[in-house]
Amino acid sequence: HGGLAQQGFPISDEFTEVSDLDGLTYTVQYFERAVMEMHTENKAPYDVLLSQLGTFRWNEKSAGR
């Protein structure tokens, strides 16, 4: 949903990554403007979710306060 205009082109293949938010391992793919995560614990169509990029950025910016 959103397609090329919203997510951009893929810049990686799928790979596994440990989330900094919950410590769980997810299959992810990076795009120019998004990171998608496979959440097998959810039923379709909610099994592919966008990463919480805003949360990561906020945590980085507020860490020095």
C-alpha distances in whole Angstrom, upper triangle without the diagonal:
4,5,9,10,8,9,12,14,14,18,19,19,18,21,22,23,24,23,25,24,25,27,25,23,20,18,16,15,15,13,15,13,12,13,11,14,15,16,18,20,17,16,13,11,12,13,10,11,11,14,17,17,19,21,22,23,25,27,28,29,31,33,36,37
4,7,7,5,7,9,12,13,17,18,19,19,22,23,24,25,24,25,25,26,28,26,25,22,20,17,15,15,12,13,11,11,13,12,15,17,19,21,23,20,20,17,14,15,16,13,12,11,15,17,17,18,21,22,22,24,26,27,28,30,32,35,35
4,6,6,6,7,9,11,14,16,17,17,20,22,23,25,24,26,26,27,28,27,25,21,19,17,14,13,11,12,11,11,13,12,16,17,19,22,24,21,21,18,15,16,17,14,14,13,16,18,18,20,23,23,23,26,28,28,29,32,33,36,37
4,6,5,5,6,9,12,15,16,17,20,23,23,26,25,27,27,28,29,28,26,23,20,17,14,13,9,9,10,11,13,13,17,19,22,24,26,24,24,21,19,20,20,16,16,14,17,19,18,20,23,23,23,26,28,28,29,31,33,35,37
4,6,6,9,12,15,17,19,20,23,25,25,28,26,27,27,29,31,30,28,25,23,20,17,15,11,10,10,11,14,15,19,21,24,26,28,26,26,23,20,21,22,18,17,15,18,19,18,19,23,23,22,25,27,27,28,30,32,34,36
4,6,9,12,14,17,18,19,21,23,23,25,23,24,24,26,28,26,25,22,21,17,15,13,10,9,7,8,12,13,16,19,21,24,25,23,23,21,18,18,19,16,14,12,14,16,15,16,19,20,19,21,24,24,25,27,29,31,32
4,7,8,11,13,15,15,18,20,19,22,20,22,22,24,25,24,22,19,17,14,11,9,6,6,5,5,8,9,13,16,18,21,23,22,22,20,17,17,17,13,12,10,12,14,13,15,18,18,18,21,23,23,24,26,28,30,32
4,7,9,12,14,15,18,20,21,23,22,23,24,26,27,26,24,21,19,15,12,10,6,5,6,8,10,12,16,18,21,24,26,25,25,23,20,20,20,16,16,13,15,17,15,17,20,20,19,22,24,24,25,28,29,31,33
4,6,9,11,13,16,19,20,23,22,24,25,27,27,26,23,20,18,14,11,9,6,6,8,9,11,12,16,18,21,24,27,25,26,23,21,21,21,17,17,15,16,19,17,20,23,21,21,25,26,25,27,30,31,33,35
4,6,7,10,13,16,16,20,19,22,23,24,24,23,20,17,14,11,7,6,4,6,9,9,9,10,13,15,19,21,24,23,24,21,20,20,19,15,15,14,14,18,16,19,22,20,21,24,25,24,26,29,30,32,34
4,7,10,12,15,15,19,19,20,22,24,24,23,20,17,15,11,8,6,5,6,10,10,10,12,14,17,20,23,26,25,26,24,23,23,21,17,17,15,15,18,16,19,21,19,20,23,24,23,25,28,28,30,33
4,7,8,12,12,16,17,19,21,22,21,20,17,15,12,9,6,5,7,9,12,11,10,11,13,15,18,20,23,23,25,23,22,22,19,16,17,15,15,18,17,20,22,19,20,24,24,23,26,28,28,31,33
4,6,10,12,16,17,20,22,22,21,19,16,13,10,8,6,7,9,12,15,13,11,11,12,13,17,18,22,22,23,21,21,21,18,15,16,16,16,19,19,22,23,21,23,26,26,26,28,31,31,33,36
4,7,10,13,15,18,19,20,18,16,13,10,6,5,5,8,10,14,16,13,10,9,9,10,13,15,18,19,20,18,18,18,15,12,14,14,14,17,18,21,22,20,22,25,25,25,28,30,30,33,35
4,7,10,12,15,17,17,16,14,10,8,5,6,7,9,13,16,17,15,11,11,10,10,13,15,18,19,21,20,20,19,16,14,15,15,14,17,18,21,21,19,22,25,24,24,27,29,28,31,33
4,7,10,13,15,14,12,10,6,5,4,6,9,11,15,18,19,16,12,11,9,10,12,13,16,17,20,20,20,18,15,14,14,15,13,16,17,21,20,18,21,23,22,22,26,27,26,29,32
4,6,9,12,12,9,8,5,6,6,7,10,11,15,18,18,15,11,11,9,11,12,14,16,18,21,21,21,19,16,14,14,14,12,14,14,18,17,15,18,20,19,19,22,24,22,26,28
4,6,9,8,6,5,4,6,9,10,13,14,18,20,20,17,13,13,11,12,12,14,16,18,21,22,22,19,17,16,15,15,12,13,14,17,16,14,17,19,17,17,21,22,20,24,26
4,5,6,5,6,6,7,10,10,13,14,17,19,18,15,12,12,10,12,12,14,15,17,20,21,21,18,16,15,13,12,9,10,11,14,12,10,14,16,14,15,18,19,18,21,23
4,6,6,8,10,11,14,13,16,16,19,20,19,16,14,15,13,15,15,18,18,20,23,24,24,21,19,18,16,14,11,10,11,13,10,8,12,13,11,12,15,16,14,18,20
4,6,8,11,12,15,14,17,17,20,21,19,16,14,15,13,15,14,17,16,18,21,22,22,19,17,17,14,13,10,9,10,12,9,8,12,12,10,12,15,15,14,18,20
4,6,9,10,14,15,18,19,21,24,22,19,16,16,13,14,12,15,14,16,19,21,21,18,16,16,15,15,12,11,14,15,12,12,16,16,14,16,19,19,18,21,23
4,7,9,13,14,17,18,22,24,23,20,17,16,13,14,13,15,15,17,21,23,23,20,18,18,16,16,13,14,15,17,15,13,17,18,16,17,21,20,19,22,24
4,7,10,12,16,17,21,23,23,19,16,15,11,11,10,12,12,14,18,19,20,17,15,15,14,15,13,14,16,19,16,15,19,20,18,20,23,23,22,26,27
4,7,9,13,15,19,22,21,18,14,13,10,10,9,11,12,14,18,19,20,17,14,14,14,15,13,15,16,19,18,16,20,22,20,21,24,25,24,27,29
4,6,10,12,16,19,19,15,11,10,6,6,7,9,11,12,15,16,16,14,11,10,11,12,10,13,15,18,17,16,19,21,20,21,25,26,25,28,30
4,7,10,14,17,17,14,10,8,6,5,8,9,12,14,16,15,16,14,11,10,11,12,11,15,16,19,19,18,21,23,22,23,26,28,27,30,33
4,7,10,13,14,10,7,6,5,6,10,12,15,15,17,16,16,14,12,9,10,9,9,12,13,17,17,16,18,21,20,21,24,26,25,28,31
4,7,10,11,9,6,5,7,9,12,15,18,18,19,18,17,16,14,10,11,10,10,14,13,17,18,17,18,21,22,22,24,26,26,29,32
4,7,8,6,5,7,9,12,15,18,21,20,22,20,19,18,16,13,12,10,10,13,11,15,17,15,16,19,20,19,22,24,25,27,29
4,6,5,6,8,11,14,17,20,23,22,23,21,19,19,17,14,13,11,11,14,12,15,18,16,17,20,21,21,22,25,26,28,31
4,6,8,11,15,18,21,24,26,25,26,24,22,21,21,17,16,13,13,15,13,15,18,16,16,19,21,20,21,24,25,27,30
4,7,10,14,17,19,23,25,23,25,23,21,20,19,16,14,10,11,12,10,12,15,14,14,17,19,18,19,22,24,26,27
4,6,10,13,16,19,21,20,21,19,18,16,16,12,10,7,7,9,8,11,13,13,13,16,18,18,19,22,23,25,27
4,7,10,13,16,18,17,19,18,17,15,14,10,8,6,5,8,8,11,13,12,13,16,17,17,19,22,22,25,27
4,7,10,13,15,14,16,14,13,12,10,6,6,5,6,9,10,14,15,14,16,19,19,20,22,24,25,28,30
4,6,9,12,11,14,13,13,10,8,6,5,6,6,10,12,15,15,14,17,19,19,20,23,25,25,28,30
4,6,9,9,11,10,11,9,6,5,7,9,10,13,15,18,18,18,21,23,23,24,27,28,28,31,33
4,5,6,9,9,10,8,5,6,7,10,11,13,16,19,18,18,21,23,22,24,27,28,28,31,33
4,5,7,9,11,9,6,8,10,14,14,17,20,22,22,22,25,27,26,28,31,31,31,35,36
4,7,10,12,9,7,10,12,15,15,17,21,23,21,22,25,26,26,28,31,31,31,34,35
4,7,8,6,5,8,10,13,15,17,20,22,21,22,25,26,26,28,31,31,31,35,36
4,6,6,6,9,11,15,17,19,22,24,24,25,28,29,29,31,34,34,35,38,39
3,5,5,8,10,14,17,19,22,24,24,25,28,29,30,32,34,35,35,39,40
4,6,7,9,12,16,18,20,22,23,24,27,28,29,31,32,33,34,38,39
4,6,7,10,13,15,18,19,20,21,24,25,25,27,29,30,31,35,35
4,6,10,12,15,18,20,20,21,23,25,25,27,29,30,31,34,35
4,7,9,13,15,17,18,18,21,23,23,25,27,28,29,32,34
4,6,9,12,14,14,15,18,19,20,22,24,25,26,29,30
4,6,8,11,12,13,14,16,17,19,21,22,23,26,27
4,6,9,9,9,11,13,14,15,18,19,20,23,24
4,5,5,7,9,10,11,13,15,16,17,20,21
4,5,5,6,9,10,11,12,14,15,18,20
4,5,5,6,9,10,11,12,14,17,17
4,5,5,6,9,10,10,12,15,16
4,6,5,6,9,10,11,14,15
4,5,5,6,9,10,12,14
4,5,5,6,8,11,11
4,6,5,6,9,10
4,6,5,8,10
4,6,7,8
4,5,5
4,6
4
